[in-house]
Amino acid sequence: MVEIDVLLRQVKRIHFIGIGGSGMCPLAEILHKEGYLLSGSDNNETDTLARIRSLGIPVAMGQKAENIAGAEMIVYTAALLKDNPELVAALESGIPTFERSKLLGAVTRMYPNSICISGTHGKTTACSMLTQVLIEAGFDPTAVIGGKLPLTGTNGTVGHSEHMVCEACEFVDTFLDLSPDIAVILNVDEDHLDYFKTFDNLKKSFTKFASMATKMIIFNGDDLNTVDTVVPAAEICGKPVITFGLDDGNIYRAANVSLENEFASFELIRYGENLGRVTLGIPGKHHVYNALAVIASAMESGASFEQCVSGIAHFRGAGRRFEILGEINGITVADDYAHHPKELEVTLETAMKMGYNRVIAVFQPFTYSRTSILFDEFVRVLKIPDKCIMTEIMGSREINTFGIYTSQLAERIPESVWFNTFEEVAEYAVNFAREGDLIITLGCGDIYKAAKIMIKMLNERQ
């Protein structure tokens, strides 16, 4: 029995350091509904903090040692720096202290059918879509999602069945703390190389994750990097493997894919049988793979094809995934979590094909290491939109030892501009935009705040 599993049966008062994080908030909601007495702290006001406070959970702004007083267990986000005052006090106090992934791992072990969805891209969308399918089908799942699901208005939900859906993030190997019954791999791409150092190390971690599956591995049979990770994992765990993709030979296959204003539909071929047509309610051909992963996960868990078709058609995306925030004076403002070059590429290419007059991308680079290592790829994809506006790099957990700055990106991207503050970014974007344009904020930090400022400015001008 893992230590944290035992402690969860003994303690009642738990403190969350960084409770507003997208990965922390749903766990807090689950434990709150399970009767635990929670408290939390954070440094920035966010929408998730408002949600936490609405549940009656006290949240302290600022990280201070005294915030942990009275806690019997402490959970912290992996994004914290080691000198965080609360983390230092927690480690010195003797109070059992666990990184967020340890708690998520314990939660996955509470459910007989934990579906853990991994992959460099698409985890939040796939988890959200699968959760919607299972909820609408009456499966009453528990879920931990990295973005807000419009159906529930939350990042997580507490069900009363054997089914659980959660994101399995590879960052600093946190997904190795989980206990997947069904391990899903959407894709494997170069990212977080500040931690993994080499792509080969990253792939080895995905192999370890997949090998932990107790029931089956569901994976993208079209992605060679994913196939490379799953083949040795299947040999280790000896569990069935289920493939999905567009290529012949996949067990769950999309055939006759068509696009209507960038909304995809396809015929689902399962074990060679054509089950019927699936239509997506979110734009982007790349979401065909997410839908296939969802259908495979749901049907292998007992859902019918018809239930999958219905839930996928009703799914309108997760929070911060091409989320339309408003349309004022003919100018559409959207927000998206894309922060890796490949995510930016598919999002921007989709946007460019949706019939807008111009696409104005507002990008916040996230972490110095990613920006430096993938610099040329960022330059390439940020040339896709009609206009690129950028903020300075959000360093998050890092110190800028790379000597990298947004101005260096701007030098390589024609007609691009960058600013230090969201107010400057918003004012430039609003002044530049005209009727028929799309302004889309992009990044996994807090760039959505700039989108909200734009909405306010546009409304005031209206």
N, C-alpha and C positions, 0 to 999 in steps of 0.2 A: 504493500500500500504506500503510495506517495505521501510525503509529509503533509503537503498542503491539503490533500484529500481528507486526512485525519483531522487536521485543524479546523476545516470547514464544518465538521460535525461538532466541534467543541466551542467555537467562538461566536460572538454575536456582533461585536463592534469592530468595523473595518474602515480604515481610512485609505482613500485613493489620492495619490499624488499625481496631479495632472488629469483630473477626473473629466475634463472637457474634451479630451482626445477622442477621435472617432472610434478608436479601438477600446477605450476605457468606458465611455458612456454606456454602451449596451450591456456590458458586464455589470455595471453599477445598477442598471435598471433590472436586470435579472435577479441579482442578489437582494435588491430592495423588495421586489415582489415575493421573494422567498422568505422575507421577514428579518433580514439582517439590518442592523442599525448602522447607517453609513454616514461618513463625512468626507469632504474632499477639498482640494485646493487646486488653483491654476493661476497662470500669469496673465491670460488674455480673455476678455469677454467674447464668447462665441454663442452661436445658436444652441449648441449642445449644452452649454452651461445653463442657459435659460430653461431647457427641458429638464435638466437635473434638479434645478431649484423648484420647478413646478411640482415635483414629486415630494417636496418637503425635505430634501437632502441639503443640509447646510454646506455652503461652499465658501472658503476663504480665498480672497484674492491676494496673491503674493505668496511666496514660499518662505515660511517661517518655522523654526523648530517647534514652537509651541503648538502648531496646528495638529501635531500627531498625538497630543495628550488624550489619554483615555482609550486609545485604540488597542485592540487585542491582536490585530493583524494589519499589516500595511501592504498595499499593492501600489506599484509605481509603473509609469510608462517608460518604455525603452528609450524614448527621446530625451530623457533627462541627462544633464551633464553630471559627472561624478561628484562635483562639489556642490550640488544642490543642497541647500540648508536642511530641508526636510528629509532628504535621502540620507544625508550624513547623520542626522539625529536619529533616524530610524535604525540605521545599522549599528549605531552606538548604544541604543536603548535596550537591545536584547529582545525587542518585540519581533516576532516572526515577520520577515519582510520578503516579498516576492515580486518579481517582474511580472507584468501583465500577462505574458504568454503562459506563465505557470498556472495562473488562475483560469485562463481560457482552457488550458489542458485539463484541469480538474473538472471544468464544466462539461467538456466533451465526454468525459468518462461517466457522467451521470445519465447518458442516453444510449440505449442499445443500437441506435442507427444514427451515428454522427457522420454527416456528409461534410467533409472538409475540402473546400475548393481552393486550390493553389494555382499559381501561374504568375508570370511577370506582369501580364496585362489582363484586365477583364474580370478580376475577382469580385469586385463589388457589384458589377452589373449582373454577373451570373448568380451570385448569392441572392441578390434582391429578386431576380426573376424566378429562381427556384423557390424562394420563400413565398412569393405571390402564388405560384402554381399550387404549392402544398396547402397554403391557407385556403384558397378558393376551392380546393378539392376536399376540404374537410379533414386534413391530416393533422391540424393543430400543432404545428412545429414550434420549437424554440429556435431563435436565430440570433446570430451576432454578425452584423453587417457594417462595413466601413462607411456606408453612406445612408442617408435617410430613405426609407421605403415609403413612397406616397400612400400606399394602401393603409399603413399603420401610423405614419407620421413620426416614426422612431427609427433608431439605428439597430434596434433589437426587439425581440418579442419573446414572451414566455408562454410556451404551450404546455400541454399536459399529456403529450404522447411520447412515443419512443424516438421520434424524429428530431434531429437537430441539424441546422445548417450554419456553417461558419466559414469565414475567410481564413485561409492558411497562408500567412505571409512569410516569405523567405528571409526578410530583413533580419540580420544577425542570427539566422537559424531559428527564429522563434517558432516556426511550424513544426520543429522537431519536439516541441513540448506537448503537442496535441496527440490525441489517440483516435485516429480516423478509423471508422468502420468502412466507409467508402472514401477512398482518396481520389480526388479529381485533379488532373493537371491540364490546364487550358493551353499553356505554352511555356517555353523556357527561353529567355532572352538575357542579354548582358545587362545587368543592373546591380547596384550595391557593391560594385567592385572595390570600393573603399574598405569593405569588410572581407569579401571573398578573395580579393587580389587577382584571381584568374577565373575565366569562364568555366574551366574544368572543375574548379572547386565548387562553383555554384551548381553545376550539374550533378556533382556527387551528393550535394545536400538534397536536391530534389529526389535522387535515387533513394536516399535514406528515408525521406518522408513517404514516398510511395510504398516502400517496403514495410511500413508500419501498418498498412491496411489490414483489417481483420476479415473483411468480406470480399472486396474487389477493388481494382484500380480502373478508373475511367479516364481515358486520356485522348488527346488530339493526335490521331493517327497520321495527319498530314504534316505535322511539325517534326522535322528530323531531330531537333534538339530534345524534344519531349520523348520521342521514341528511344533515343539513346539513353535517357534516364530510366525509362520504365522497363526495358528489357532486363537489365540486371536486377531491378527491384522485384520483378515477377519471379525471377529465379530464387530470390532470397525468401520471399513470403509465401510463394506457392499458391497465391490466390488468383482467381479468374481476372482476365484483363478484358475490358470493353473499350473498343475504339470508336471515335466519332470523327467526321470530317466530310470533305467533298469528294475525295478520291475513291475510286472503286476499291472494295476490300474492307472498308470500314463497316463495323456492325451497325452503327447508326449513321446514315449517310444522307446528305442533302443533295437532291437532284433537281434539275430544271429550276435553278435559282433565277428569280426575276426581281427587278427593282422598279418601283414606282415612286418617283420623287425621293429616291434614296431609301425608301422603306422596302425591305426585302421580304420575299415569300419563297417557299420551296416545298418540294414534295419529300416527305420523310420515308426513307427506305430502311427498314429494320430487319436484319437477318434475311435480306433479299426481298422482303415483302413491302410493297408500296402501301403505307397506312393512310396517306392522305396529305393535304396541303397545310402548311403552317405559315401564318402571316404575322410579322413582327409589328409591334406598336412603337418602335423606336427606330430612328434612322441610322443607316450605316450597314454596308454589306458585311463588315467584320463581325457584326452581332449574330450572324448565322452560326458561327462557331459557339458563341455563348448559348444560343438557343439549343443547339445539338447537345451540348454538355448538360444543360438543364433537363432536356427530354430524357436523356440516358439515365441521369441520376434519379429523376422522378419515377420513370417506368420501372427501373430496377428496384425501386423502393415500394412499388405496388400501385402507382398511379396509372390511370388509363391514358391512352393517346389523346382521347377527346378532352380529358381534363388538362393535359399539357397544352393543347391547342388553345383552349379557352383562356387559361392563365397567361400565356405568352401574348395573346392578342390584347388582353387588358393591361398588360404591363407597359407603363409609360416612362420607365427609366428610374434610376435611383437619384437621390439628391447629389448635385454637383456632377452629374453625368449628362452633358448636353442639356442642362436644365434651363428651360425658357423662363426667365424671370419677369419679363414684361415686354410690351410693345407700345411705344409712345411716339406719336407723330410719325408713324410708319417705320420707326427705328426699333429693331428687335434686340434685346439684351439677353444673352445667355451666359451660362457658367459651366465650366467643365474641369474635372480633376486632372486631366492629362498633364503629365510632367516629364515623361520619358519621350525621347524623339519618336519612337514608333507609335506611341499613343497620340502624340501631337499630330503625326502624319495622317493617321486614319481619321481623326476628328476634323482636322482642317480640310482634308480632301473631301470628306462627306459634306462639310459646310459649304465648300466651293461649288458643289453640284446641286444645292438645294434651291437655286433660283433667286438668291439674294442679289441685289445690285452690286454690293461690295461686301467682302468679309474683312472685318477689322479685328485682328487678334491682339489681345492684351495679355502678355505672358509674364509670369513671375517665376524665374528660375529658382529651383529648390536644391540646396546643398552645393557647396563649392566643389566637392569631389565629382559629383555627377556632371556638373556644368563643364568642368575641366576635362574629364575623361571622354565625354561624348560631345565635345565642343563642335567638331565639324558636322556631326549629325544634327545638332541643334541649329546650326547655321543653315543647313540644307532645308530642313522642314519649316523653319520660320520664314523662308522665302515663299512659301505656298500661298499665304493669304494676300489680299490686296494691300494691306497695311499691317505693319507689326509695331506694336507699342510695348515697351518692357519696363519692368521695375528693376531695382537693384536686386541682387541675389539674396534669397532668404537662407541664411546659413544654418538655421535650426541648431542641431546638436554640434555643429562643426565650427572650427576656427579657420579663418582664411589663410592657410599655409600654402595655398596653391597660387596665390597672386592672380586670381581670376576675378573679373568684374564684368558687369553687363555692358559697359562701354566697348569692351572687346568684341562682344557679339554684334553690337550695333554697327561697328566698323565694317563688318562683313555682310550685313543684311541691307540691301539697297533701300533707301527712303525710310528706314526704321528710326525710331526715337526711343529714348528712355528717360525716366524720371525717378526721383528719390521717394516721392510720397504718392499715396493713392489719390489724394486730392488733385495733384498735378496730372496724374495719369487720366483720371476721370474727366477733368476739364478739357484736356486735349482730345480725348476720344469723342466726347459729346460735341465739341466744336467742329471736329473733322467729319463726323457722321452726317448723313442726310437720308431722306426718305428712301426706304427700300434696302438699307444697309443692315447687316448683322454685326453687332459688337459681341465678341465672345471672350470672356476672361478665362485664363487657362493656368493651372498650377495646383499643387497639392498643399500649398500653404494657406494664407488668409487673403488671397487675391479676390475672393468673392466679396470682400468688403468694398473693393473698388467698384464692383458691379452695382452694389446697393447705392453707392454714392451717385453713380451715373443715373440710376432710376430716379433718384431724388432730384437731380439736376434737370433731367428731361421733363419730369412732372412739373417742376417749378416754371420751366420755360413754356410749357404748354398753357 
